[in-house]
């Protein structure tokens, strides 16, 4: 019989890099949205808190 040699399975690729990249992108987006809201409504918030 011609037996095919069984090659060892290659180890699974780690998804750690992709997960870290996604988390960093999400955090950057949240920071950008927060800064945009602060820029847009910062004066109103400071006036309501008695900062001016």
N, C-alpha and C positions, 0 to 999 in steps of 0.2 A: 504494500500500500504506500501511496505517496502521502505522507502526512505533512501538512503545512506547518511550518514552525510558528509557534504562538509567540507573537511579539508582546512584550510587557506593555501594559496600558500606560499611556503617558499621564503624568500627574495633572490634575485639574489646575487650570490657571486661577490665580487668586484675583478676586474682584476688589481687593482693598483699595487699589488706586482709583478705580472708577467711583467707588463709594465716597472716598475722601473728596474727589473732584466735585461730585454732585453736592455734597454738604457745603463745600466752600462756595460754590456758585449760588446755592440757595441763601446762604448767609450774606453774601455780597448783595444779592437782590433785596433782601430784607433791609440791609443797611441803606441802600440807595432809596428805597421807598420811605424809610424813616427820615432820612435827610431831606427828601423832597417834601414830605409832610411838614417837617419842622420849618423848612424854608417858606412854605406856603402859609402856614397857620401859626408860626412862632410868635408874631407880634400879638395876635389875638389871645393866645394862651398866656403870654407874659402880662398883658393888660388885665386879664381875668384873675390872675394870681396877684396882681398889685405890684408887678415888677417895674412899671413905668411911672 
